[in-house]
Amino acid sequence: MQPLSTDDEWLMLGSDGLFDVFSKDELVNFAQRWLETHPRATLCNALVDEAQKRNSKDNVTCMVVFLAYHPGVSGSDSHHSTSHGDPKK
């Protein structure tokens, strides 16, 4: 476990379907690149879509909590989540 710092911009939570096909570093790099050119509100869907493209065999859930408000950033609400797969599993 690592404590949050004032430099942390977001926190990502996900199911094993996401972490089965992404390493932690890959997730961070993907998210940082995505957020450079896309609204925050689209990040979870993009991660779930990419996990499916990588043939994740499990249900995929993603939630990103943005820790600080950044004026001028599209989709600046505090969190977004998305899920795909059978919720009964």
Kinemage of the C-alpha trace (Angstrom):
@kinemage 1
@onewidth
@group {chain A} dominant
@subgroup {mainchain}
@vectorlist {calphas} color= white
{ca met a 1} P 0.000 0.000 0.000
{ca gln a 2} L 1.212 3.490 -0.823
{ca pro a 3} L -0.182 6.669 0.761
{ca leu a 4} L -1.656 9.317 -1.522
{ca ser a 5} L 0.346 12.456 -2.161
{ca thr a 6} L -0.677 15.927 -3.292
{ca asp a 7} L 0.735 15.049 -6.744
{ca asp a 8} L -1.731 12.177 -7.241
{ca glu a 9} L -4.397 13.101 -9.783
{ca trp a 10} L -6.556 9.987 -9.871
{ca leu a 11} L -7.156 6.585 -8.331
{ca met a 12} L -8.094 3.563 -10.439
{ca leu a 13} L -10.070 0.582 -9.183
{ca gly a 14} L -10.700 -2.441 -11.347
{ca ser a 15} L -11.692 -6.078 -11.379
{ca asp a 16} L -9.377 -8.949 -12.160
{ca gly a 17} L -10.637 -8.916 -15.766
{ca leu a 18} L -8.815 -5.609 -16.156
{ca phe a 19} L -5.682 -6.580 -14.221
{ca asp a 20} L -5.411 -9.949 -16.002
{ca val a 21} L -4.509 -8.204 -19.270
{ca phe a 22} L -2.829 -4.974 -18.058
{ca ser a 23} L 0.149 -4.585 -15.763
{ca lys a 24} L -0.007 -1.671 -13.333
{ca asp a 25} L 2.492 0.268 -15.443
{ca glu a 26} L 0.507 -0.411 -18.619
{ca leu a 27} L -2.665 0.889 -16.961
{ca val a 28} L -0.970 4.086 -15.827
{ca asn a 29} L 0.634 4.673 -19.235
{ca phe a 30} L -2.603 3.945 -21.102
{ca ala a 31} L -4.579 6.283 -18.832
{ca gln a 32} L -2.042 9.105 -19.048
{ca arg a 33} L -1.887 8.919 -22.851
{ca trp a 34} L -5.685 8.708 -23.122
{ca leu a 35} L -6.271 11.699 -20.863
{ca glu a 36} L -3.924 13.863 -22.933
{ca thr a 37} L -6.403 13.877 -25.827
{ca his a 38} L -9.760 12.603 -24.549
{ca pro a 39} L -12.329 13.648 -21.931
{ca arg a 40} L -12.052 12.033 -18.517
{ca ala a 41} L -15.544 10.608 -18.882
{ca thr a 42} L -14.300 8.279 -21.651
{ca leu a 43} L -11.364 6.670 -19.824
{ca cys a 44} L -13.171 3.736 -18.190
{ca asn a 45} L -14.916 2.746 -21.418
{ca ala a 46} L -11.584 2.921 -23.256
{ca leu a 47} L -9.916 0.693 -20.649
{ca val a 48} L -12.731 -1.861 -20.733
{ca asp a 49} L -12.715 -1.867 -24.543
{ca glu a 50} L -8.940 -2.369 -24.592
{ca ala a 51} L -9.184 -5.200 -22.042
{ca gln a 52} L -11.710 -6.933 -24.292
{ca lys a 53} L -9.431 -6.425 -27.317
{ca arg a 54} L -6.698 -8.103 -25.269
{ca asn a 55} L -9.067 -11.070 -24.796
{ca ser a 56} L -9.773 -10.721 -21.096
{ca lys a 57} L -11.547 -13.924 -20.089
{ca asp a 58} L -13.280 -12.427 -17.049
{ca asn a 59} L -15.818 -9.686 -16.480
{ca val a 60} L -14.160 -6.258 -16.615
{ca thr a 61} L -14.996 -3.392 -14.281
{ca cys a 62} L -13.198 -0.081 -13.994
{ca met a 63} L -13.674 2.981 -11.816
{ca val a 64} L -11.496 6.079 -11.841
{ca val a 65} L -11.765 8.655 -9.065
{ca phe a 66} L -10.242 12.016 -9.938
{ca leu a 67} L -8.770 13.428 -6.753
{ca ala a 68} L -8.565 17.098 -7.646
{ca tyr a 69} L -10.556 19.449 -9.820
{ca his a 70} L -8.594 20.727 -12.795
{ca pro a 71} L -10.283 23.729 -14.458
{ca gly a 72} L -10.567 23.475 -18.204
{ca val a 73} L -10.425 19.671 -18.283
{ca ser a 74} L -13.337 18.135 -20.126
{ca gly a 75} L -15.481 15.838 -17.997
{ca ser a 76} L -14.252 17.257 -14.711
{ca asp a 77} L -16.732 15.472 -12.463
{ca ser a 78} L -15.160 13.405 -9.722
{ca his a 79} L -15.555 9.796 -10.885
{ca his a 80} L -16.541 7.526 -13.732
{ca ser a 81} L -17.096 3.814 -13.861
{ca thr a 82} L -17.968 1.193 -16.400
{ca ser a 83} L -18.415 -2.545 -16.367
{ca his a 84} L -18.799 -5.384 -18.837
{ca gly a 85} L -19.587 -8.995 -18.229
{ca asp a 86} L -21.961 -11.119 -16.238
{ca pro a 87} L -22.624 -9.393 -12.868
{ca lys a 88} L -23.540 -12.759 -11.344
{ca lys a 89} L -19.929 -13.996 -11.583
